[in-house]
């Protein structure tokens, strides 16, 4: 079963695998992040701009939303020969839920210049399996396969993958599938148990120096709680071939 079923040109129904972790009657944002990345790439290809690669995905999360049909909208904010800025939005009912602004840049061969990426981390096959359902409930958590090496609370390396398609009967790229797993950074290397402290993220921004390959997404993660209710999750993003970029998430920290 996929995470979403298309119900119209711009509308999608979530399946049981989209069930949230903070509340199981809400949608987990992770699959929606992947859905919006998929729509950005689909629109790019339909416009004949397959020469452009996504280099940044900047999501703002406007609030929680229930397990009901969602609608989407996409706008090219800046068309260009070598770079474009695209905005996509997801709404549920009459409420805006998520927006993403994606920078796309024309690809070229810079193999001779490549360098400077963070070193690889221990791969998924060498990382112990871990069951995230011991910390989190919900359909999305049940849908993912996780490996984790926790150094200390808030610091660890996590590998995550899923066997479920992003959208039923549609092919999604490795980038879109990876985007649908990035939000796991804020839940797999926690500083505090979510039954004791709430720390939802307001956003997620990922910068990519290359497109990911394969099914596994690696997140070398550090979580910081500040003294005034703000927090930050940061992660270097990997695939099995090495680092592909980095992400950051702003947190609201509230003792329960």
C-alpha positions as CSV (number, residue, x, y, z in Angstrom):
1,X,0.0,0.0,0.0
2,X,1.3,3.4,-0.9
3,X,1.3,6.5,1.3
4,X,-1.1,8.4,-1.0
5,X,-3.7,7.6,-3.7
6,X,-4.3,10.2,-6.4
7,X,-8.0,11.2,-6.5
8,X,-7.8,14.1,-9.0
9,X,-5.4,16.2,-10.9
10,X,-4.2,17.9,-7.7
11,X,-5.8,15.9,-4.9
12,X,-4.6,12.9,-2.9
13,X,-6.0,10.6,-0.2
14,X,-3.7,9.5,2.6
15,X,-3.6,5.8,3.5
16,X,-3.2,4.3,6.9
17,X,0.6,4.6,6.5
18,X,0.4,8.4,6.9
19,X,-0.9,8.2,10.5
20,X,1.0,10.7,12.7
21,X,3.3,10.1,15.6
22,X,2.3,13.0,18.0
23,X,-1.3,12.1,17.3
24,X,-2.4,9.1,15.3
25,X,-5.6,10.8,13.9
26,X,-3.4,13.4,12.2
27,X,-1.1,13.1,9.2
28,X,2.6,12.6,9.8
29,X,4.3,15.4,7.7
30,X,7.0,13.1,6.4
31,X,5.0,11.6,3.5
32,X,3.6,15.0,2.6
33,X,7.2,16.4,2.2
34,X,7.9,13.6,-0.2
35,X,4.7,14.2,-2.1
36,X,5.5,17.8,-2.6
37,X,9.0,17.0,-3.8
38,X,7.5,14.5,-6.2
39,X,5.1,17.1,-7.6
40,X,7.9,19.6,-8.1
41,X,9.9,17.0,-10.1
42,X,6.8,15.9,-12.0
43,X,6.0,19.5,-13.0
44,X,9.7,20.1,-14.0
45,X,9.7,17.1,-16.3
46,X,6.3,17.9,-17.8
47,X,7.7,21.4,-18.7
48,X,10.7,19.7,-20.4
49,X,13.2,20.9,-17.8
50,X,14.8,17.6,-16.9
51,X,18.2,19.4,-17.2
52,X,17.4,21.0,-13.8
53,X,18.2,19.2,-10.4
54,X,16.7,20.1,-7.1
55,X,19.4,21.7,-4.9
56,X,17.3,23.0,-2.0
57,X,13.9,22.0,-0.4
58,X,12.7,24.5,2.2
59,X,9.4,23.5,3.9
60,X,7.3,25.5,6.2
61,X,4.8,23.5,8.3
62,X,1.7,25.6,9.0
63,X,0.0,23.3,11.5
64,X,-1.4,19.9,12.1
65,X,-4.0,18.4,9.7
66,X,-6.2,15.3,9.8
67,X,-6.2,12.1,7.9
68,X,-8.3,13.5,5.1
69,X,-7.9,14.3,1.4
70,X,-5.3,16.9,0.6
71,X,-5.2,19.4,-2.3
72,X,-2.0,20.7,-3.9
73,X,-0.9,23.7,-5.9
74,X,2.3,24.5,-7.7
75,X,3.7,27.8,-9.0
76,X,6.9,28.6,-10.9
77,X,8.0,31.8,-9.0
78,X,11.2,32.3,-11.1
79,X,11.6,30.7,-14.4
80,X,15.1,30.7,-15.9
81,X,17.5,29.1,-18.2
82,X,19.9,27.9,-15.6
83,X,18.0,28.2,-12.3
84,X,14.4,28.2,-11.2
85,X,12.5,28.8,-8.0
86,X,9.3,26.7,-7.6
87,X,6.7,26.8,-4.8
88,X,4.3,24.0,-4.0
89,X,1.6,24.0,-1.4
90,X,-0.5,21.4,0.3
91,X,-3.9,22.2,1.9
92,X,-6.3,20.1,3.9
93,X,-9.9,21.3,4.0
94,X,-9.7,25.1,4.0
95,X,-6.3,25.1,5.9
96,X,-2.9,25.5,4.4
97,X,-0.7,22.7,5.8
98,X,2.7,22.8,4.2
99,X,4.5,25.0,1.6
100,X,7.9,24.2,0.0
101,X,10.1,26.5,-2.0
102,X,12.5,24.5,-4.2
103,X,15.6,25.8,-6.0
104,X,16.4,23.9,-9.2
105,X,19.7,24.4,-11.0
106,X,21.0,23.2,-14.4
107,X,23.2,20.1,-14.1
108,X,26.7,20.0,-15.5
109,X,29.8,17.8,-15.2
110,X,31.9,19.0,-12.3
111,X,33.4,15.6,-11.4
112,X,36.9,17.1,-11.7
113,X,36.0,19.7,-9.0
114,X,34.0,17.5,-6.6
115,X,35.2,17.4,-3.0
116,X,34.7,18.7,0.5
117,X,31.8,16.4,1.5
118,X,31.7,15.1,5.1
119,X,33.1,11.6,5.5
120,X,30.8,8.6,5.1
121,X,29.2,7.0,8.1
122,X,28.8,3.4,9.0
123,X,26.4,1.9,6.5
124,X,22.9,0.4,7.2
125,X,24.0,-3.2,7.0
126,X,26.6,-2.6,9.8
127,X,24.2,-0.5,12.0
128,X,21.9,-2.3,14.5
129,X,18.2,-2.6,13.7
130,X,16.0,-0.5,15.9
131,X,12.2,-0.5,16.4
132,X,10.9,3.2,16.4
133,X,7.6,1.9,17.7
134,X,9.2,1.6,21.1
135,X,9.1,5.4,21.2
136,X,6.5,6.5,18.7
137,X,3.0,5.3,17.6
138,X,1.3,5.8,14.3
139,X,1.1,4.3,10.8
140,X,4.1,6.2,9.3
141,X,6.4,4.9,12.1
142,X,5.1,1.3,11.5
143,X,5.8,1.7,7.8
144,X,9.6,2.4,8.0
145,X,12.6,0.2,8.5
146,X,15.2,1.8,10.8
147,X,18.8,1.1,11.8
148,X,20.3,3.3,14.6
149,X,23.5,3.8,16.4
150,X,22.8,6.2,19.3
151,X,25.9,7.9,20.8
152,X,23.9,9.8,23.5
153,X,20.4,11.4,23.7
154,X,20.1,13.7,20.8
155,X,23.2,12.4,19.0
156,X,23.3,9.4,16.6
157,X,23.3,8.0,13.2
158,X,20.1,6.6,11.7
159,X,19.4,4.8,8.5
160,X,15.7,4.7,7.3
161,X,13.9,3.2,4.3
162,X,10.4,2.1,3.3
163,X,9.0,-0.5,1.0
164,X,5.9,1.6,0.3
165,X,5.4,3.7,-2.8
166,X,4.9,7.4,-2.3
167,X,1.9,7.6,-4.6
168,X,0.0,4.6,-5.8
169,X,0.7,3.6,-9.4
170,X,3.3,6.5,-9.8
171,X,7.0,6.3,-10.0
172,X,8.8,8.7,-7.7
173,X,12.5,9.5,-7.9
174,X,15.0,8.5,-5.2
175,X,15.1,12.2,-4.3
176,X,11.3,12.4,-3.7
177,X,11.4,9.1,-1.8
178,X,14.2,10.4,0.3
179,X,12.4,13.7,1.0
180,X,9.5,11.6,2.4
181,X,11.9,10.2,5.0
182,X,13.9,13.3,6.0
183,X,11.5,14.3,8.8
184,X,12.6,11.2,10.7
185,X,15.7,13.2,11.7
186,X,13.7,14.8,14.5
187,X,12.3,11.6,15.9
188,X,14.9,8.9,15.7
189,X,17.7,10.4,17.9
190,X,15.6,12.1,20.5
191,X,17.0,14.1,23.5
192,X,13.9,13.4,25.6
193,X,11.0,10.9,25.4
194,X,8.0,12.4,23.6
195,X,5.7,11.4,26.4
196,X,7.7,13.8,28.7
197,X,8.7,16.6,26.3
198,X,7.0,17.8,23.0
199,X,9.4,19.0,20.4
200,X,7.5,19.4,17.1
201,X,9.4,21.0,14.2
202,X,8.1,24.1,12.4
203,X,10.1,23.6,9.3
204,X,12.6,21.5,7.4
205,X,15.2,22.8,5.0
206,X,17.5,20.4,3.0
207,X,20.5,21.6,0.9
208,X,21.8,19.0,-1.5
209,X,25.1,18.9,-3.3
210,X,24.0,15.8,-5.3
211,X,20.9,13.7,-5.8
212,X,20.5,10.6,-3.5
213,X,20.6,7.1,-4.9
214,X,19.1,3.9,-3.6
215,X,16.5,3.2,-0.9
216,X,18.4,3.9,2.3
217,X,18.6,7.5,3.8
218,X,21.2,8.1,6.4
219,X,20.8,10.9,9.0
220,X,23.9,11.8,11.1
221,X,21.9,13.8,13.6
222,X,22.5,16.3,16.4
223,X,19.5,17.6,18.4
224,X,19.9,20.7,20.6
225,X,17.4,22.1,23.1
226,X,17.9,25.7,24.1
227,X,17.1,27.4,27.5
228,X,14.0,29.4,26.3
229,X,11.8,26.8,24.5
230,X,13.6,26.7,21.1
231,X,15.4,23.7,19.7
232,X,17.3,22.7,16.6
233,X,17.7,19.4,14.8
234,X,20.6,19.2,12.3
235,X,21.7,16.2,10.2
236,X,24.1,15.4,7.4
237,X,22.1,13.4,4.9
238,X,23.7,10.3,3.4
239,X,23.0,7.5,1.0
240,X,25.0,4.3,0.8
241,X,27.6,6.1,-1.4
242,X,28.3,9.0,1.0
243,X,27.0,12.4,2.0
244,X,24.4,14.1,-0.3
245,X,23.6,17.2,1.7
246,X,22.4,18.6,5.1
247,X,19.2,19.5,6.8
248,X,18.0,21.6,9.7
249,X,14.7,21.8,11.6
250,X,13.5,24.5,14.0
251,X,11.8,23.0,17.1
252,X,9.4,24.2,19.7
253,X,10.3,22.5,23.0
254,X,7.5,22.1,25.6
255,X,7.6,19.9,28.7
256,X,4.4,17.9,28.9
